[in-house]
Amino acid sequence: MKVLITGGAGFLGSHLADAFLERGDEVFILDRGPTLKIRHLLGHHALHFVHDSLFNETILDGLIARVDLVTTSPRSSASSTTSATRTKC
């Protein structure tokens, strides 16, 4: 399977890339951030890293046309906060 991971150079995306590559998939990563967390993968024959923005529609459309699955890995930062709400069932 061919997989696109947007935000794939971050913590979550790098682990997704590891898992997909380990099972034999071809992985495309689209990220404009640093590659520190995926540097161990950069020489892998089935990994394709595109250093660009998710908002570059031309690049994104071209990548989507080449893959079977698209997944996103949100970038987190110290300045952003997320909250979860629980509901009783």
C-alpha positions as CSV (number, residue, x, y, z in Angstrom):
1,M,0.0,0.0,0.0
2,K,1.1,3.6,-0.6
3,V,0.5,5.9,2.3
4,L,0.8,9.7,2.7
5,I,1.4,11.1,6.1
6,T,1.0,14.8,6.4
7,G,2.9,16.1,9.4
8,G,4.9,12.9,9.2
9,A,8.2,14.3,10.5
10,G,6.8,14.9,14.0
11,F,6.5,12.5,17.0
12,L,3.3,10.8,16.0
13,G,4.0,10.8,12.3
14,S,7.4,9.3,12.7
15,H,6.0,6.4,14.6
16,L,3.3,5.9,11.9
17,A,6.0,6.0,9.2
18,D,8.0,3.4,11.2
19,A,5.0,1.1,11.4
20,F,3.9,1.4,7.8
21,L,7.5,0.8,6.6
22,E,7.9,-2.2,8.9
23,R,4.9,-3.8,7.3
24,G,6.2,-3.2,3.8
25,D,4.3,-0.2,2.7
26,E,5.6,2.7,0.6
27,V,5.4,5.9,2.7
28,F,5.3,9.5,1.5
29,I,5.8,12.2,4.2
30,L,4.7,15.8,3.6
31,D,6.0,18.1,6.3
32,R,7.7,21.5,6.5
33,G,9.2,20.9,10.0
34,P,12.5,19.6,11.0
35,T,13.5,16.0,10.1
36,L,15.2,15.1,13.4
37,K,12.5,12.5,14.3
38,I,12.7,10.8,10.9
39,R,16.4,11.0,10.2
40,H,16.8,7.3,10.8
41,L,14.3,6.7,7.9
42,L,15.6,9.1,5.3
43,G,17.7,6.5,3.6
44,H,14.9,3.9,3.4
45,H,14.1,2.8,-0.1
46,A,10.4,3.0,0.4
47,L,10.3,6.4,2.1
48,H,9.7,9.6,0.1
49,F,10.1,12.9,2.1
50,V,8.6,16.1,0.7
51,H,9.7,19.2,2.6
52,D,6.8,21.5,1.9
53,S,3.5,22.8,3.3
54,L,0.2,21.0,3.4
55,F,-1.2,24.3,2.0
56,N,0.7,23.8,-1.3
57,E,-2.2,22.5,-3.2
58,T,-0.2,21.5,-6.3
59,I,2.2,19.3,-4.2
60,L,-0.7,17.9,-2.1
61,D,-2.8,17.0,-5.1
62,G,0.1,15.3,-6.8
63,L,0.8,13.2,-3.7
64,I,-2.8,12.3,-3.1
65,A,-3.0,11.0,-6.7
66,R,-0.1,8.6,-6.0
67,V,-1.3,7.0,-2.8
68,D,-4.0,4.6,-1.5
69,L,-4.3,6.1,2.0
70,V,-3.9,9.6,3.4
71,T,-3.4,10.1,7.2
72,T,-2.6,13.3,9.1
73,S,-0.4,13.7,12.1
74,P,-1.1,17.0,13.8
75,R,1.8,19.0,14.9
76,S,1.7,19.9,18.6
77,S,3.5,22.8,20.2
78,A,4.0,24.1,23.7
79,S,1.8,27.1,23.0
80,S,-1.2,25.1,21.8
81,T,-3.6,23.4,24.1
82,T,-6.1,20.8,23.5
83,S,-9.0,19.7,25.7
84,A,-11.0,16.6,25.9
85,T,-14.5,16.4,27.2
86,R,-16.1,13.3,28.7
87,T,-19.7,12.4,28.6
88,K,-21.4,9.9,30.7
89,C,-23.1,7.1,28.9
